[in-house]
Amino acid sequence: MDFMRLALQQAQLAEQLGEVPVGAVLVHDGQVLAMGYNCPIATHDPTAHAEIQAIRHACQQLQNYRLPENCTLYVTLEPCTQCVGALIHARVARVVFAAFEPRAGSLVSSRQLLNDGFYNHYFEFVGGCLADESQAMLKSFFKVRREKAKLAE
């Protein structure tokens, strides 16, 4: 749970920048390899999701496009299709996510990509770790965003 709390702190950083509050922490052998948060608006990069940011930081540090065996990614929201693909290519062993994402979640909610049977790598995953905290942060963020949009009309 400590690593998910770190991921929630990363999500808060995203929120402070006006980004959707999603954070990720990549761990190997009990040590944090890298962290990341959503920043597609700030970076002008639609791929700059929290998971991708954490993977990029770790791979740059390791000077390898693949992660060491037995890496776990902690992320505050169920990964989307893009992020599941990146997790496969990076060779993540396990994903622990907080909130389920009914619209774009690609492990359980909207799609179950790892059930398709044609990938060359698979990873374990579990959802619901500190889900209430993550969901509360996301709901609050979108409520404020909607209120600002109403005022702008």
N, C-alpha and C positions, 0 to 999 in steps of 0.2 A: 504493500500500500504506500510505502514511502516514495517509490518511484512514480506512482500515479499522482501523488501529491506534487511532486516536482513537475510532472506534465501539466497539472492544473495551474501551477505558477507560470509555466510557459504560455498557457492559454490566456492568463491575465495580461501578459505582455502584449499578446496579439490584440486583445480587447482595448488596451490603452492606445494602440495605434489605429483604432477604428476597424480592425480586421475581425473576422469571425473568430471567436475565442476557442481555438483548438491548439493544443500543445502536445508535444511528443518527447519521449526520452528513450534513448537507445542504450541498452545495458548488455555488458558481456562479463561473465564471471563475477557478478555482483558489483561491477564498477560502471559508472556512467561513461559511455563512449562519446555521446553527443546528445544535444537537445535541439529542439526546433519549435517554431510556432508559425501559424498561418501568417503569410505576408504577401499574397499575390498583388494586392493593391499597391503597397509601398514599393515593391520590387518590379512592378509592371510585368509580372510573370505568372500566368495562370496555373503553372505547375507548382508554385511555391507553397504547397500545403505543408503542414507541420511534419508529417511523416517524411516527405521528400527532403525537407530542410535537414532533419536529423540524419537521414541516410547520407546526404551530400556531405555534411560536416564530418561524419565518421569516416567515410571513404576517402575524403581529402586528407584527413589526418593519417589514415592507415596507408595512403598511397596505393589503394587497391579498389577496384570497382565492385568487389565482393566483400562482405563482412565476414569476420571470423565465425567459426561454428558456434552454435548455441547462443546467438544473440536474441534478446527479447526486446520488442518495442512496446512501450507503454504509451497509449494515445487516448486522448479524452473523448474522441468520437470514433465510431465505427468507420474504418477506411472505405474510401470510394474506389471505383474501378481503377483509376489511374494509380492510386496508392497501393492497391493490392498487387498490381503489375510490378511496381517498383520493389515491393517487399519480396516478391518472387525472384526477381532478377538479382537483388542484393543478397539473397539467400538468408533472410531472417528465419530463425527457427520457431519463434513464438510471438504472438501478438496478444496483448492484454488491452482491451479497450473499455472505456467507461460507458458512455451513452450509446444507445442504439440509434441508427440514422435511418428512419423509415423510408425516406425518399431516395437516398443515394448509397446507403450502406451496402457493401458488396461482399460481405462475409456471411451475413445472416438475414438482414432485413429486406432489402429490395432484390438483391441477387445473392446467390451462393456460388461465387466463381470457383472456389476450390472444389466444388462437387462435380465440375465438368469433366474431370479426368484426363485432360490433355496437356497439363503443364508438366515441365520437367523438374519442378520443385514445389513442395507443399510445406505449409507451416501449421502448427497448432494455433488455436486461438480461443479466447474466452472473453465474454463481454459482461458488463455490469459492475465492474470494479469502480467504486465511488461514482456510480451513475447519477445519483441524486445531485451531487455537487456539480457535476458537469452539465447536467440538464438545466439546473437552476441558472448557471452562468449563461448558457446559450439562450434560454427563454428571456432572461433579463436583457441581454444584448439585442435580441430581435424586437423586444417590446419597445426599447428606447429608439431603435432605428425606425420602427413604424411611427412612433410619436413624432420624431423629427420630420419624417416624410409628410405627415399630416400638416404640420406647421408650415412647411414649405409650399403647400398647395395654395 
